[in-house]
Amino acid sequence: MRRISAMFIAFCMVLISGSVGAVLYLAFGLNGASSAIAALALLTSLALYNTVTARVHDRTDVGDQIADLSRGTADLARQVAEIARRLNALESRVEGSAAKPRAADPLTTEMSELGELVRQLAETVAAHENELRNPRSPSPAASPSPQPADAALTADRGDIGAPDPKFFISGTGRFRGMSRDNIIATISSAVEANRIDLYLQPIVTLPQRKVRYYEAMSRLRTSDGDVVPADDFLSHAESGGMMPKIDNLLLFRCVQVVRRLLLKNRDVGLFCNISVTTLSDPTFFQQFLEFMEANRVLAPAMLFEFKQSAFRDFGAIENESLAALAERGFRFSMDHVTDLHMEPKDLAERGFRFIKVPAKLLLNRTSGAHSDIHPADLSDLLARSNIDLIAERIESESAVIDLLDYDVKFGQGFLFSPPRPVRAEALGGDAAEPGKTEAGKSDKDASLRDLIPEATPAE
């Protein structure tokens, strides 16, 4: 093809030169020798111009080819280095596994711990049986009085009645050793006294560590001033039917915080946790929906978060409530992920835009064998459905380095900042219910003040 083009160009140059010579001879009256010299000179000029132009074009093509070859070589070198690194890591892991004793196997360790717990339980039961048979003899454990939790172990004996459920000891954390009724009464008192505080923890970009979002967390403040984490009181609050009230209180504060955040930075958003009870409560959810309709302008910056286990248990009512929020432009996030069995496309269609996965689950070498996808490929899979992956509970720099290999773009954890409280005075005093203020006016007319605590990490 190039040869035909060259022949065509040469023919054209000869034709042009001959035509110019003929015009000079016929029209301008030059003799034959002068016209031939002029035509030859023009032909030479055209040939030189064509040669120079072709060489410049060829040099540009060769330069582009060399650049492409250099990029391909660099990419190939990077892939070879990555394969070598993974191969070395695999060899080290295989050598380490071969050198480890069998007792270091996680399953073996868990079984040994379980056996130890069973042994301790058997010793405790035996000790209390001896106390019951010999009430005057001292307890083998030398305890002045039996613990309530240990006494519950003998409830199946005929000479001791089953304990009343309201006195059954089930507290955890700050409520350890308290009865169920006392725990619910303490939580109810805190709710009525407005001692449910709002905390914020930043979600940062990786590797830049720039604050991009905040997560709103609740903390219960007892009458003694102790702070109780959400994990220690929310389950009791839910069983006591108080979650709608707590969500009602926190929702109003979250809206205030979002408004204040948007005044400072339009690119910052807030994750707000909502319980399943709230979605299924027809009375409260209607108020909730009306309140969010009035604040529909905040939809791009406000995301509602649900646990993975709660989402899987959604029924018809919860799904309808979720769809109603999605129709108003609000989007959702999933946290407390315990496994990677999920359908990103289905989640995206229902309005989910973020998935929070614990860093330990992502970096667990065996988690890929129990999921639909390897953790290293999870970020790309979610991105194809327009869902971002957030690694939460990050506590070490080494975890950050490993997560960057997984293309994780957002991180959250105590490494970056612990949850910090929003000042009560910054929220303008007691929060009102959605649809109300203390003056009985619409909350959208309520005055807003500084909502961000001074200790909140700078953006």
C-alpha positions as CSV (number, residue, x, y, z in Angstrom):
1,M,0.0,0.0,0.0
2,R,2.8,2.4,0.8
3,R,4.5,1.6,-2.5
4,I,1.4,2.4,-4.5
5,S,1.1,5.7,-2.5
6,A,4.8,6.6,-3.3
7,M,4.3,5.8,-6.9
8,F,1.2,8.0,-7.1
9,I,3.0,10.9,-5.4
10,A,6.0,10.6,-7.8
11,F,3.6,10.6,-10.8
12,C,1.9,13.7,-9.5
13,M,5.2,15.5,-8.9
14,V,6.3,14.7,-12.5
15,L,2.9,15.8,-13.9
16,I,3.0,19.1,-12.0
17,S,6.7,19.8,-13.0
18,G,5.9,19.0,-16.7
19,S,2.8,21.1,-16.6
20,V,4.7,24.1,-15.2
21,G,7.4,23.6,-17.9
22,A,4.8,23.5,-20.7
23,V,3.1,26.6,-19.4
24,L,6.4,28.5,-19.3
25,Y,7.2,27.3,-22.9
26,L,3.8,28.0,-24.4
27,A,2.4,30.9,-22.4
28,F,5.5,32.9,-21.5
29,G,7.6,32.3,-24.6
30,L,10.7,30.7,-22.9
31,N,12.8,28.5,-25.0
32,G,12.8,24.7,-24.5
33,A,16.0,24.5,-22.5
34,S,14.9,27.2,-20.0
35,S,11.5,25.6,-19.6
36,A,13.0,22.1,-19.0
37,I,15.5,23.5,-16.4
38,A,12.6,25.2,-14.5
39,A,10.5,22.0,-14.6
40,L,13.5,20.0,-13.3
41,A,14.1,22.4,-10.5
42,L,10.4,22.3,-9.5
43,L,10.5,18.5,-9.6
44,T,13.7,18.5,-7.4
45,S,12.0,20.8,-4.9
46,L,8.9,18.7,-4.6
47,A,11.0,15.6,-4.2
48,L,13.0,17.2,-1.3
49,Y,9.8,18.4,0.4
50,N,8.2,15.0,0.2
51,T,11.3,13.3,1.6
52,V,11.6,15.7,4.5
53,T,7.9,15.4,5.3
54,A,8.0,11.6,5.2
55,R,11.0,11.5,7.5
56,V,9.4,13.7,10.1
57,H,6.3,11.6,10.0
58,D,8.3,8.4,10.4
59,R,10.3,9.9,13.3
60,T,7.0,10.8,15.1
61,D,5.7,7.2,14.6
62,V,8.9,5.7,15.8
63,G,8.9,7.9,18.9
64,D,5.3,6.9,19.7
65,Q,6.2,3.2,19.2
66,I,9.2,3.5,21.5
67,A,7.1,5.3,24.2
68,D,4.5,2.5,24.0
69,L,7.2,-0.1,24.2
70,S,8.7,1.7,27.3
71,R,5.3,1.8,29.0
72,G,4.7,-1.9,28.2
73,T,8.2,-2.8,29.5
74,A,7.6,-0.8,32.8
75,D,4.2,-2.5,33.3
76,L,5.7,-5.9,32.6
77,A,8.5,-5.2,35.1
78,R,5.9,-4.1,37.7
79,Q,3.9,-7.3,37.2
80,V,7.0,-9.4,37.4
81,A,7.9,-7.7,40.7
82,E,4.4,-8.1,42.1
83,I,4.5,-11.8,41.2
84,A,7.9,-12.2,42.8
85,R,6.6,-10.5,45.9
86,R,3.5,-12.7,46.2
87,L,5.7,-15.8,45.5
88,N,8.0,-14.8,48.3
89,A,5.1,-14.2,50.6
90,L,3.6,-17.5,49.7
91,E,6.9,-19.3,50.3
92,S,7.3,-17.6,53.6
93,R,3.8,-18.6,54.6
94,V,4.3,-22.2,53.5
95,E,7.6,-22.4,55.5
96,G,6.0,-20.8,58.5
97,S,3.0,-23.2,58.3
98,A,5.4,-26.1,58.1
99,A,7.3,-24.9,61.1
100,K,4.3,-24.3,63.3
101,P,3.2,-26.9,65.7
102,R,-0.2,-28.5,65.3
103,A,-1.4,-26.8,68.5
104,A,-1.1,-23.4,66.8
105,D,-4.0,-24.3,64.5
106,P,-6.9,-21.8,65.2
107,L,-9.5,-24.6,65.3
108,T,-7.3,-26.5,67.8
109,T,-6.8,-23.4,69.9
110,E,-10.6,-22.7,70.0
111,M,-11.3,-26.3,71.0
112,S,-8.8,-26.1,73.8
113,E,-10.3,-22.9,75.1
114,L,-13.8,-24.4,74.9
115,G,-12.6,-27.4,76.8
116,E,-11.1,-25.1,79.5
117,L,-14.4,-23.3,79.8
118,V,-16.3,-26.5,80.2
119,R,-13.9,-27.7,82.8
120,Q,-14.3,-24.5,84.8
121,L,-18.1,-24.7,84.5
122,A,-18.0,-28.3,85.8
123,E,-15.9,-27.3,88.7
124,T,-18.3,-24.4,89.6
125,V,-21.3,-26.7,89.4
126,A,-19.6,-29.3,91.6
127,A,-18.6,-26.6,94.1
128,H,-22.2,-25.4,94.5
129,E,-23.5,-29.0,94.8
130,N,-21.1,-29.4,97.7
131,E,-22.5,-26.2,99.3
132,L,-26.0,-27.4,98.9
133,R,-25.2,-30.8,100.5
134,N,-23.2,-29.3,103.3
135,P,-24.7,-25.8,103.9
136,R,-22.6,-25.2,107.1
137,S,-19.3,-26.2,105.6
138,P,-17.2,-23.5,104.0
139,S,-17.3,-23.1,100.3
140,P,-14.4,-24.7,98.4
141,A,-14.1,-21.4,96.5
142,A,-13.8,-19.5,99.9
143,S,-16.4,-17.1,98.7
144,P,-18.5,-15.3,101.3
145,S,-21.6,-15.5,99.2
146,P,-22.4,-17.2,96.0
147,Q,-22.5,-15.0,92.9
148,P,-25.9,-14.5,91.3
149,A,-24.7,-15.8,87.9
150,D,-23.4,-19.0,89.6
151,A,-26.6,-19.5,91.5
152,A,-28.5,-19.5,88.2
153,L,-26.6,-22.7,87.2
154,T,-28.4,-24.7,89.9
155,A,-31.9,-23.6,88.7
156,D,-32.6,-27.0,87.3
157,R,-32.4,-28.7,90.7
158,G,-35.7,-29.7,92.3
159,D,-35.1,-28.1,95.7
160,I,-34.5,-24.6,94.1
161,G,-37.1,-22.8,92.2
162,A,-36.4,-21.3,88.7
163,P,-35.4,-17.6,89.0
164,D,-37.9,-14.9,88.0
165,P,-36.9,-13.7,84.5
166,K,-36.9,-10.1,85.7
167,F,-34.1,-11.0,88.1
168,F,-32.1,-13.0,85.6
169,I,-28.6,-11.5,85.3
170,S,-27.9,-10.7,81.7
171,G,-26.0,-7.4,81.7
172,T,-22.8,-6.8,79.8
173,G,-20.1,-4.2,80.0
174,R,-21.3,-1.3,82.3
175,F,-24.5,-3.2,83.1
176,R,-22.8,-6.4,84.2
177,G,-24.4,-7.8,87.3
178,M,-27.7,-5.8,86.8
179,S,-31.1,-7.4,86.3
180,R,-32.9,-6.9,83.0
181,D,-35.5,-4.6,84.6
182,N,-32.9,-2.4,86.2
183,I,-31.0,-2.2,82.9
184,I,-34.1,-1.1,81.0
185,A,-35.0,1.4,83.8
186,T,-31.5,2.9,83.6
187,I,-31.8,3.3,79.8
188,S,-35.3,4.7,80.1
189,S,-34.1,7.2,82.7
190,A,-31.2,8.3,80.5
191,V,-33.5,8.8,77.5
192,E,-36.0,10.8,79.5
193,A,-33.2,12.9,81.0
194,N,-31.7,13.5,77.5
195,R,-28.4,11.7,78.5
196,I,-28.1,9.9,75.1
197,D,-25.0,11.8,73.6
198,L,-23.9,12.1,70.0
199,Y,-20.4,11.1,69.1
200,L,-18.6,11.6,65.7
201,Q,-15.9,9.4,64.3
202,P,-14.2,10.4,61.0
203,I,-14.0,8.3,57.9
204,V,-10.9,9.2,55.9
205,T,-9.7,8.7,52.4
206,L,-6.7,6.3,51.8
207,P,-3.9,6.9,51.6
208,Q,-4.3,10.7,51.9
209,R,-6.2,10.4,55.3
210,K,-8.4,13.4,54.5
211,V,-11.7,13.4,56.4
212,R,-14.5,12.7,53.9
213,Y,-17.4,11.5,56.1
214,Y,-18.3,11.2,59.8
215,E,-20.2,8.4,61.5
216,A,-22.7,9.4,64.2
217,M,-22.6,7.1,67.2
218,S,-24.7,7.1,70.4
219,R,-23.4,6.9,73.9
220,L,-25.5,6.6,77.1
221,R,-24.4,8.7,80.0
222,T,-25.5,7.3,83.4
223,S,-26.5,9.4,86.4
224,D,-23.1,8.7,87.8
225,G,-21.4,10.2,84.7
226,D,-20.2,6.9,83.3
227,V,-20.3,6.6,79.5
228,V,-21.8,3.4,78.1
229,P,-21.0,2.4,74.4
230,A,-23.8,1.6,72.1
231,D,-23.0,-2.1,71.9
232,D,-23.7,-2.4,75.6
233,F,-27.2,-0.8,75.7
234,L,-28.8,-0.8,72.3
235,S,-29.8,-4.5,72.5
236,H,-31.5,-3.9,75.9
237,A,-33.1,-0.7,74.5
238,E,-34.5,-2.6,71.6
239,S,-36.0,-5.3,73.8
240,G,-37.5,-2.6,76.0
241,G,-39.1,-0.9,73.0
242,M,-37.1,2.3,73.4
243,M,-35.3,2.4,70.0
244,P,-37.8,4.6,68.3
245,K,-37.3,7.3,71.0
246,I,-33.5,7.0,70.8
247,D,-33.5,7.1,67.0
248,N,-35.9,10.1,67.2
249,L,-33.5,12.0,69.4
250,L,-30.4,11.1,67.4
251,L,-32.0,11.8,64.0
252,F,-32.8,15.4,64.9
253,R,-29.2,15.9,66.1
254,C,-27.8,14.3,63.0
255,V,-29.8,16.7,60.8
256,Q,-28.3,19.6,62.8
257,V,-24.8,18.2,62.4
258,V,-25.2,17.7,58.7
259,R,-26.5,21.3,58.2
260,R,-23.4,22.6,60.1
261,L,-21.0,20.3,58.2
262,L,-22.4,21.5,54.9
263,L,-21.7,25.1,55.9
264,K,-18.1,24.2,56.4
265,N,-17.5,21.8,53.5
266,R,-20.0,20.6,50.9
267,D,-18.0,17.4,50.3
268,V,-18.5,16.0,53.8
269,G,-21.3,13.6,54.7
270,L,-22.7,11.9,57.8
271,F,-23.6,8.2,58.4
272,C,-26.5,7.8,60.8
273,N,-27.4,4.4,62.3
274,I,-31.0,3.4,62.2
275,S,-32.5,0.3,63.9
276,V,-34.9,-2.1,62.3
277,T,-37.5,-1.4,65.0
278,T,-37.7,2.2,63.7
279,L,-38.4,1.0,60.1
280,S,-41.1,-1.4,61.3
281,D,-42.8,1.0,63.7
282,P,-45.7,2.5,61.7
283,T,-46.3,5.5,64.0
284,F,-42.7,6.6,64.4
285,F,-41.7,5.9,60.8
286,Q,-44.4,8.1,59.4
287,Q,-43.1,11.0,61.5
288,F,-39.6,10.0,60.5
289,L,-40.5,10.0,56.8
290,E,-42.2,13.4,57.1
291,F,-39.2,14.8,58.9
292,M,-36.8,13.6,56.2
293,E,-39.1,14.9,53.5
294,A,-38.8,18.3,55.0
295,N,-35.0,17.9,55.0
296,R,-34.8,16.3,51.6
297,V,-32.1,18.8,50.6
298,L,-29.7,17.0,52.9
299,A,-30.1,13.7,51.1
300,P,-26.8,13.8,49.2
301,A,-24.9,14.3,52.5
302,M,-26.8,12.0,54.8
303,L,-26.7,8.2,54.7
304,F,-28.6,5.7,56.9
305,E,-26.7,2.7,58.1
306,F,-28.0,-0.8,58.9
307,K,-26.3,-4.0,60.2
308,Q,-25.8,-6.8,57.8
309,S,-27.7,-9.3,60.0
310,A,-30.6,-6.8,60.3
311,F,-30.8,-6.2,56.5
312,R,-31.0,-10.0,55.9
313,D,-33.9,-10.2,58.3
314,F,-35.9,-7.4,56.6
315,G,-39.5,-8.2,56.0
316,A,-42.1,-6.6,53.8
317,I,-42.6,-3.6,56.1
318,E,-38.9,-2.9,56.4
319,N,-38.3,-3.2,52.7
320,E,-41.2,-0.8,52.0
321,S,-39.8,1.7,54.5
322,L,-36.4,1.4,52.8
323,A,-37.9,2.0,49.4
324,A,-39.7,5.1,50.7
325,L,-36.5,6.6,51.9
326,A,-34.7,5.7,48.6
327,E,-37.5,7.4,46.6
328,R,-36.7,10.6,48.5
329,G,-33.1,10.5,47.5
330,F,-31.5,9.1,50.6
331,R,-28.9,6.4,50.3
332,F,-27.7,3.6,52.7
333,S,-24.7,1.9,54.1
334,M,-24.2,-1.6,55.6
335,D,-21.9,-2.2,58.6
336,H,-21.2,-5.0,61.0
337,V,-20.4,-7.3,58.1
338,T,-19.5,-10.8,59.2
339,D,-19.1,-12.5,55.8
340,L,-18.7,-11.5,52.2
341,H,-21.7,-13.4,50.8
342,M,-23.5,-10.5,49.1
343,E,-25.0,-9.4,45.8
344,P,-23.6,-5.9,45.0
345,K,-26.0,-5.3,42.1
346,D,-29.1,-6.1,44.3
347,L,-27.7,-3.8,47.1
348,A,-27.1,-1.0,44.6
349,E,-30.6,-1.2,43.2
350,R,-32.0,-0.9,46.7
351,G,-30.0,2.3,47.4
352,F,-26.9,1.1,49.1
353,R,-23.8,3.1,48.3
354,F,-21.3,2.0,51.0
355,I,-20.3,-1.3,52.5
356,K,-18.3,-1.3,55.8
357,V,-16.1,-4.4,56.3
358,P,-13.8,-4.9,59.3
359,A,-10.1,-4.7,58.4
360,K,-9.5,-8.0,60.1
361,L,-12.1,-9.7,57.9
362,L,-10.6,-8.2,54.7
363,L,-7.0,-9.2,55.7
364,N,-8.0,-12.7,57.0
365,R,-6.2,-15.1,54.7
366,T,-8.9,-17.8,55.1
367,S,-12.0,-15.5,54.6
368,G,-11.8,-15.9,50.8
369,A,-12.5,-19.6,51.1
370,H,-15.8,-18.9,52.9
371,S,-17.1,-16.2,50.6
372,D,-18.3,-15.6,47.1
373,I,-15.2,-13.5,46.3
374,H,-11.7,-13.0,47.5
375,P,-11.3,-9.9,49.7
376,A,-8.6,-8.5,47.4
377,D,-11.2,-8.3,44.6
378,L,-14.1,-7.0,46.7
379,S,-13.4,-3.3,46.1
380,D,-13.4,-3.7,42.3
381,L,-16.6,-5.8,42.4
382,L,-18.4,-3.2,44.5
383,A,-17.2,-0.3,42.4
384,R,-18.8,-1.9,39.3
385,S,-22.1,-1.5,41.1
386,N,-21.3,2.1,42.2
387,I,-20.7,1.0,45.8
388,D,-17.6,2.1,47.8
389,L,-15.8,-0.1,50.3
390,I,-14.9,1.2,53.7
391,A,-12.5,-0.7,55.9
392,E,-13.5,-0.1,59.5
393,R,-11.9,-0.9,62.9
394,I,-8.4,-0.1,61.6
395,E,-6.0,0.0,64.6
396,S,-2.5,-0.3,63.1
397,E,-0.3,1.2,60.3
398,S,0.5,-2.3,59.0
399,A,-3.2,-2.9,58.3
400,V,-3.4,0.4,56.3
401,I,-0.4,-0.7,54.2
402,D,-2.0,-4.1,53.5
403,L,-5.4,-2.5,52.7
404,L,-3.9,-0.3,50.1
405,D,-3.0,-3.5,48.1
406,Y,-6.7,-4.3,48.2
407,D,-7.6,-0.9,46.6
408,V,-9.6,0.2,49.6
409,K,-10.3,4.0,49.3
410,F,-11.8,4.7,52.7
411,G,-10.8,3.8,56.2
412,Q,-12.3,4.2,59.7
413,G,-10.9,3.3,63.1
414,F,-9.1,4.4,66.3
415,L,-5.8,4.7,64.3
416,F,-7.2,7.9,62.7
417,S,-9.4,9.1,65.6
418,P,-11.6,7.7,68.3
419,P,-15.3,8.8,68.4
420,R,-15.5,12.3,70.0
421,P,-18.6,13.9,71.6
422,V,-20.6,16.8,70.1
423,R,-21.0,19.4,72.8
424,A,-24.5,19.5,74.2
425,E,-24.5,23.3,74.2
426,A,-23.5,23.3,70.5
427,L,-26.7,21.5,69.7
428,G,-28.8,24.2,71.2
429,G,-29.9,22.3,74.3
430,D,-32.4,19.5,74.3
431,A,-33.2,18.0,70.9
432,A,-36.8,18.1,69.8
433,E,-38.7,15.4,68.2
434,P,-39.0,15.5,64.4
435,G,-41.8,17.8,63.5
436,K,-41.6,19.8,66.7
437,T,-39.5,22.3,68.6
438,E,-40.0,23.6,72.2
439,A,-42.1,26.4,70.8
440,G,-44.2,24.0,68.8
441,K,-42.9,25.3,65.5
442,S,-41.5,23.3,62.7
443,D,-37.9,22.1,63.4
444,K,-36.8,23.5,60.0
445,D,-37.3,27.0,61.6
446,A,-35.2,26.2,64.6
447,S,-32.0,28.1,65.0
448,L,-28.7,26.3,64.4
449,R,-25.5,26.8,66.3
450,D,-22.1,25.4,66.2
451,L,-22.5,21.6,66.2
452,I,-19.0,20.3,65.7
453,P,-16.9,19.5,68.8
454,E,-13.5,21.2,69.1
455,A,-11.9,17.8,69.4
456,T,-13.2,16.6,66.1
457,P,-10.3,15.9,63.7
458,A,-9.6,18.8,61.3
459,E,-10.4,18.2,57.7
